[in-house]
Amino acid sequence: MTTKAYSPEYKISELYLNIWKSGKIDRDQFQQIQYAINSHSLKSSDDRKIVSRLLYAVRRGWVSVMD
């Protein structure tokens, strides 16, 4: 298993769009979200809302988590 280093250069809004369009979240995308949460890089309220919406969509079953 390889470990990737994620940089905060990605846009949360782009990640959200890709996940929402596909209806799936893969391990890499999930790790990017975890990195954003753990590194406290979610400075804007919009980014925090997007992450909250993604987590809600997973709980509701609107977005599937893939391995």
C-alpha positions in Angstrom: 0.0 0.0 0.0 1.4 3.3 -1.0 0.9 6.5 0.9 0.4 9.8 -0.9 1.2 13.2 0.5 -1.6 15.6 -0.1 -1.1 19.3 -0.4 -3.8 21.9 0.4 -3.5 23.2 -3.2 -6.6 21.3 -4.3 -9.9 23.0 -4.1 -12.6 21.6 -1.8 -15.3 22.9 -4.2 -13.7 21.0 -7.1 -13.5 17.8 -5.0 -17.1 18.3 -4.0 -18.2 18.7 -7.6 -16.4 15.5 -8.7 -17.8 13.5 -5.9 -21.3 14.8 -6.3 -21.3 14.2 -10.1 -20.1 10.6 -9.7 -22.1 9.8 -6.6 -19.0 8.0 -5.2 -16.2 8.9 -3.0 -13.0 6.9 -3.2 -10.2 6.4 -0.7 -8.0 9.2 -2.2 -10.8 11.7 -2.1 -11.7 10.7 1.5 -8.0 11.1 2.5 -8.0 14.6 0.9 -11.0 15.6 3.0 -9.4 14.1 6.1 -6.2 16.0 5.4 -8.2 19.2 5.1 -9.9 18.6 8.4 -6.9 17.5 10.3 -4.6 20.3 9.0 -7.1 23.0 9.9 -7.0 24.3 6.3 -10.7 24.8 6.2 -10.5 28.5 7.0 -13.5 29.7 5.1 -17.1 28.9 6.2 -17.9 27.8 2.6 -15.3 25.0 2.8 -16.6 23.8 6.1 -20.1 23.8 4.7 -19.0 21.8 1.7 -17.3 19.1 3.9 -20.4 19.0 6.1 -22.6 18.5 3.1 -20.4 15.7 1.8 -20.4 13.9 5.2 -24.2 14.3 5.4 -24.6 12.9 1.8 -22.6 9.8 2.8 -24.7 9.3 6.0 -27.9 9.6 3.9 -26.6 7.2 1.3 -26.6 9.7 -1.5 -22.9 9.2 -2.0 -21.3 5.8 -1.9 -17.9 5.2 -0.2 -15.7 3.0 -2.4 -12.5 1.2 -1.5 
